[in-house]
Amino acid sequence: MVNVVRAALVQATWTGDSESMIAKHEEHAREAARQGAKVIGFQEVFNAPYFCQVQEAEHYRWAEPVPDGPTVTRMKELARETGMVIVVPVFEVEQTGFYFNTAAVIDADGAYLGKYRKHHIPQVKGFWEKYYFKPGNLGWPVFDTAVGKVGVYICYDRHFPEGWRQLGLNGAQIVYNPSATSRGLSAYLWQLEQPAAAVANEYFIAAINRVGQEEYGDNDFYGTSYFVDPRGQFVGDPASDKDEELVVRDLDLALIEEVRQQWAFYRDRRPDAYEGLVRP
């Protein structure tokens, strides 16, 4: 059975302020809708610069509540307008002292479905995230959306196979992976890890990276965002490594069943033998 979903992602350059950054993404979303897209995802903390290149208390100003903060509220209106599912990564404040790297998932009718909080928090040069974020505590939700079952895994999470697997076990068909990763640190891993995760877990992945340099450090975000299918093959070409880009691709979700029947990785799992994986 053919079950094709037209999906979109945006890799964007930082504009210098939150209002123009949000407005730019709204226009990308409207253009994606004009092209027939039914789901779209944005990059990590999309409405702010990647402030984690420094450790400064002033950057707590970017945080807002989810779902009742101004950005997610605005994105709910955008989802209703465009009829698209939207994955919205922001800096979340739950209460004073409780901050998370979060992505809200909004259905095509504007309904807030829930949020994912990044589990794995780096603390290395240029990526001082532990200064700002607590580790995620909401598990590995998969959201039943108008386009199918959508999960989220954020940036540094992608280096840890356990979460990819849990999203698969929870029924994900498409996983959005919003990121901010720089050229010198892990560029060669970018086109290796997500295709490998798509193969191991037999679903589609939308890998989204920022692009360009920003004011708070010398990280060179290299874009090359892409969709990859359950066989580990790119769906169309990856985006530019230098320029902002809206990527729209058709994802045939019927391929998931075909691959799972052919490769049978879920059948041959051995959870009874994996006890050691969760020992400290």
Summary of the structure (lengths in Angstrom):
residues: 280
radius of gyration: 17.6
end to end distance: 44.0
largest distance: 52.5
contacts: 948
relative contact order: 0.16
helix: 33%
strand: 28%
